[in-house]
Amino acid sequence: MWLTSFLNKGKIVTTATKGSVTSSQASRVQVDASTQHGDVMVVAPYGIAYVPPVGEGAVVVPFDGGEACVGVVADSPLKLSRGELLLYSQGGASILLKNDGSVLINGKKVEA
């Protein structure tokens, strides 16, 4: 997987863990899996910042002498077609980039 290769700068990753977020604050989370992972850094693509909600399933990988949460396993509230992108919040706000070039904000089409 390119992400784990990138995060570990060529090191071989032998373990990735899925667990449940039990605490989240700013750019750090705590994840309970088969072992407890505390003070885990949240990693996201450039330009995207998020704080995973408590209870979400998180993926934790080894990173730079510690660990990083590389994402959460969350079901999107809408069915997406291949190539579409959805940004959404726990409170229900959403931005959907459709394959036809249209943009929906909170379900309403935005006209250019």
N, C-alpha and C positions, 0 to 999 in steps of 0.2 A: 504494500500500500504506500503510495507516494507521500502521504501525510506523515506517517510514522518515520519513514526514511528521512524526510525533511527535518522533522522535529529532533531527531537523534543524530543528525549530521553524519550519516554513514554508519552509525552504530547499529548492531542487530538488536531489534526489539524482541524480547522473548515473551513478554507478558503485557497484555492490555486487559483492563478490568472494567466490568460494567457493574455499577452499583446505584444506589439511590442517594440523591442529594439530601443531606440532613441539615445543612446550614449553608447559607450563601450571603456574601457581603462583598460589595465592590467587585474586585477581580479575583476573589478567592472563594473556594467552596470546601465543604467537608463532604466526603462520600463514604457511605457504608456499603461494603461489598463483603467478600469472604473475610477481608480485613478492613480496618478503618483507615481511610486516607484523609488526613487533616491538612489544612492550609495548602490546598491544591490550587495552582494558578489556572485561571480560565484563559484559553487560547482561542482566538477567532480570526477569520480572515480580516485583512486590512479594511478599515472603514466600518466594521461592525463591532459593536460592543454589547454585551448582554450580561445579565446576572441570572443564572439558572434558578428557576423556582424550586423550592423545597418539594421533594417528592418525585421529581423527574428522574428518569434513568440517565446516568452520566457515564461517559466513557473516559477512563483515566489511563494514561500511558506514561512510561518513564520519560523524564525530560531533564537534561542538564543537571544531573545530580539530585533531582527531586521528581515531582510528578506534575502532569498537566491534564486538565480536563479539556478534551478536544471537541466536545459537543455533548448534546443531550439526545436521548432517544425519545423523540416526541412525535405523536401523530399530528399531521397538519390538519387543520379544521376543514379544509377544502380538498377536493380531488384535483390534482394537477395533471396536466398533460406533460409529456416529456419536453424538456426545454423551458418550461415555465418556472418562475421564481416567486415565492411568497415570503414576505416578511410579516410577522405577526407578533402581538404581545399577549401576555396572559390576560389582560383586560379586554381583549377583543378587537383592538385596532389592527388593521391589515393593509398592506400594499401588495397587489398582485400584478406582476408583469406577464402579460399574455403573449402567446406566440404570434398573434396577429398584429402585434405592436401596440395594442391598447393597454391602458393602465387603469386598474380598479383600486380606488382607495375606499376602504370600508364597504366594499361591494358596489360602489358607484363609479361608473366610467368617467374618467377625467378627459375632457376635450382640450386639445392643444390650441 
